[in-house]
């Protein structure tokens, strides 16, 4: 049985058939001595971690400029399950988590879910799997 490997901006994640987790993080060395407070110049919705997940998953995103942000979770039918973020956010990197619960606090079932990041000018959607 084969394993699973995925490259992230932080390093490499490998899952083997016996569910062993191997995470190799990049050293992060650059030719720039001090990046200071440089902000990422891109709009990005990163893969959630872990995925698949059981109780909690982390969602990272980047904004090139400050503005209103909405981060929602939708089920496979496209129905909104919950809203994780609905606020003004500054430019830069942000992280939030989803605990597998809907807007009323009820635990949702196992399955495929979509998380969607929207600003005034851009939208990006990714998928994740909740396993109970």
C-alpha positions in Angstrom: 0.0 0.0 0.0 1.4 3.4 -1.0 1.6 6.5 1.1 0.7 10.2 0.6 3.1 13.0 0.2 2.3 16.7 -0.2 4.5 19.8 -0.5 3.6 22.8 1.6 5.3 26.2 1.8 6.6 25.1 5.2 8.0 21.8 4.1 6.9 18.2 3.2 4.1 16.2 4.8 4.2 12.4 4.3 1.6 9.9 5.5 2.4 6.2 5.2 0.1 3.2 4.9 0.4 2.5 8.7 -0.7 6.1 9.5 2.8 7.2 10.6 3.3 10.9 10.2 6.6 12.3 8.9 6.9 16.1 8.6 10.0 17.6 7.1 10.2 21.4 7.7 12.2 23.6 5.5 15.2 25.4 7.0 13.8 28.7 6.0 17.2 30.1 5.0 17.3 32.9 2.6 19.8 35.3 1.0 18.0 38.2 2.7 19.4 39.0 6.1 16.3 40.6 7.6 12.9 40.5 6.0 11.7 42.9 8.6 8.0 43.5 8.5 7.6 42.6 4.8 4.1 41.4 4.1 3.2 38.7 1.6 2.2 40.3 -1.7 -0.3 37.6 -2.6 -3.9 36.5 -1.9 -3.7 32.8 -0.9 -5.8 30.2 0.9 -3.4 27.4 2.0 -4.3 23.7 2.5 -5.8 23.1 5.9 -3.7 21.0 8.3 -4.3 18.2 9.1 -6.4 16.9 6.3 -8.2 14.6 6.7 -8.9 15.7 10.3 -10.9 14.4 13.3 -11.5 17.1 15.8 -9.8 20.4 14.7 -8.0 21.6 11.6 -6.0 24.8 11.0 -6.7 27.1 8.1 -4.0 29.6 7.0 -4.5 32.4 4.5 -2.7 35.5 3.3 -4.0 38.9 2.3 -2.1 41.4 0.1 -4.0 44.3 1.6 -6.3 45.1 4.5 -10.1 44.8 3.9 -13.2 42.8 4.7 -12.7 39.0 4.8 -15.2 36.2 4.9 -14.1 32.6 5.5 -17.0 30.1 5.4 -17.4 26.3 5.6 -19.8 24.7 3.2 -21.0 21.1 2.8 -21.0 19.0 -0.4 -24.4 20.4 -1.3 -23.1 23.9 -1.2 -25.0 24.8 2.0 -23.2 27.1 4.5 -22.3 25.1 7.6 -20.7 28.0 9.5 -18.8 31.2 9.1 -15.3 31.3 10.7 -14.3 34.8 9.9 -16.5 37.8 8.9 -14.4 40.9 9.8 -11.9 43.5 8.6 -8.4 42.0 8.5 -5.0 43.6 8.0 -2.7 42.6 5.3 -0.5 39.6 6.1 -0.8 36.0 7.2 -3.7 34.8 9.3 -4.8 31.5 10.9 -8.1 30.2 12.2 -9.4 26.8 13.2 -12.5 24.8 12.6 -13.7 22.3 15.2 -16.1 20.3 13.0 -19.2 22.1 14.3 -21.9 24.1 12.5 -23.1 27.6 13.3 -25.4 26.4 16.1 -22.5 24.5 17.8 -23.7 21.0 16.7 -21.1 18.5 15.6 -21.4 17.8 11.8 -21.0 14.4 10.2 -18.0 12.9 8.5 -17.5 13.9 4.9 -16.2 16.3 2.4 -16.4 20.0 3.2 -15.3 23.2 1.4 -13.7 26.2 3.0 -14.0 29.5 1.0 -12.1 32.7 1.5 -13.7 35.9 0.0 -12.6 39.5 -0.1 -14.0 42.4 -2.1 -11.8 41.4 -5.1 -11.0 37.7 -4.8 -12.3 34.3 -3.8 -10.6 31.0 -3.4 -12.1 27.6 -2.3 -10.4 24.4 -1.0 -11.7 21.1 0.2 -11.1 19.1 3.4 -12.3 15.8 4.8 -13.7 15.4 8.3 -13.4 11.8 9.6 -15.0 10.7 12.9 
